[in-house]
């Protein structure tokens, strides 16, 4: 039987259609609107407080303590809605600075001196104190403590018309107090570091030896004032503190005569190899003699750098050289007259001589003995040191008359020389030692005779001008080499040339002259040209020497 299937058309899915009726609007209630307004206001207040806190933190971080306290006080009074307050800073328990608003400075100073005031109580007790000031007015003091030791470094002072702060205000005040305490601690540590650094610089600058400090990295370099004085200023910055860059330190030694040796020495130091012995150097073509040694600087067994110490030994070396030369000269000068004395004495002892020859030998012995006595006198005069006035008496003396009285003695000193004396008009009286003045001019005249071996004229000229007495001794002798002029008055010094080697002497005469002149408050100078003679000028101040 056949099954019959009927055709059933599929149902079409109809699209969903929205209703055209309006959606019902939600109506805000009045209480909800108030809550939103309150939240908005609270957010604005929080944002305002955060802005002020950021300003306070920026001020505490970037400004100096005084300026930061001014900013902090203004913001704090706005936080707690007050008009009068102050911040007082203490250093070593003494009031050092105060910032006020709506409060007189003198009022706070008086409170600080009163042991029963709110300020002193907060300071001593190290906790917040509140006291009634007048009817309806109160005052509070909140100590600012150091985070490291708890000591009071400041006090926040507030005047308020209410008896108690709310919890939020208390939190703000204490928070700002802690921040101020940390800021004061940081500034105090900074100032202490600056103080220690300056003290270190001053200690190093007070050392007479030149000091060069180089850190292990080679980037931080310090040179003390003695090292800066040792080399021309153009080679190094004069600013106090560390001199940056290794190249700047090495430029100090551009004038060292042994640059390779110095470079190797510094290279050893930078590599951590500290030589135990000193190194001898010279600079400026031998005019500066140096002795250098190095020390390692380590803190807690950690190497930080090394210190190079340079000693100026120029004078010591020169003194050693001069003393050696002096011993040699004195030995030679003593040996010559002693040989003559011994030789002629032996002749007189062993032989019978006729009268004229015996007299001649005795005269030679006598002259050589006088020469020995003069040499010994010069040595003893030098041994007295700078105190050339020892055993002498100064009185009013006319230098013009003294020179004329000594002229006959000068005339007899040499038959090859003519002594001429001339004085311009003026008063040549001064307070001086007659004995020392005679010794001074005798040395100058005899020096002129000695270094004029071919004879000639020796002029002594005096003048009074601009409150000074000047006396010049001029000769026509061999003169002084230009390189020897700066040292001509040094003890034991003698110009080294072929002419002077032929002339005896110890190099003490001019040194004694300078000592005598300086003892009388005067000056002695020389002008000379080799081969054309010399002019020695002695000058005394009339005002200084007059009684």
FENURDA-V922613 format. One record per run of one state. SS is the DSSP state (H for helix, E for strand, L for the rest). FROM is the first residue (numbers start at 1). LEN is the number of residues. If there is no record, write none. Layout:
{{SS & FROM & LEN} {SS & FROM & LEN}}
//
This chain:
{{L & 1 & 29} {H & 30 & 33} {L & 63 & 2} {H & 65 & 15} {L & 80 & 4} {E & 84 & 8} {L & 92 & 2} {E & 94 & 8} {L & 102 & 3} {H & 105 & 9} {L & 114 & 4} {H & 118 & 8} {L & 126 & 3} {E & 129 & 6} {L & 135 & 2} {E & 137 & 9} {L & 146 & 6} {E & 152 & 9} {L & 161 & 6} {H & 167 & 40} {L & 207 & 3} {E & 210 & 6} {L & 216 & 4} {E & 220 & 4} {L & 224 & 1} {H & 225 & 6} {L & 231 & 2} {H & 233 & 3} {L & 236 & 7} {E & 243 & 2} {L & 245 & 1} {H & 246 & 6} {L & 252 & 4} {E & 256 & 1} {L & 257 & 2} {H & 259 & 12} {L & 271 & 8} {E & 279 & 5} {L & 284 & 4} {E & 288 & 12} {L & 300 & 2} {E & 302 & 11} {L & 313 & 1} {H & 314 & 37} {L & 351 & 4} {H & 355 & 29} {L & 384 & 11} {E & 395 & 4} {H & 399 & 15} {L & 414 & 3} {E & 417 & 7} {L & 424 & 5} {E & 429 & 4} {L & 433 & 1} {H & 434 & 17} {L & 451 & 5} {E & 456 & 10} {L & 466 & 2} {E & 468 & 7} {L & 475 & 7} {H & 482 & 6} {L & 488 & 10} {H & 498 & 5} {L & 503 & 6} {H & 509 & 11} {L & 520 & 3} {E & 523 & 6} {L & 529 & 5} {E & 534 & 8} {H & 542 & 4} {L & 546 & 2}}
//
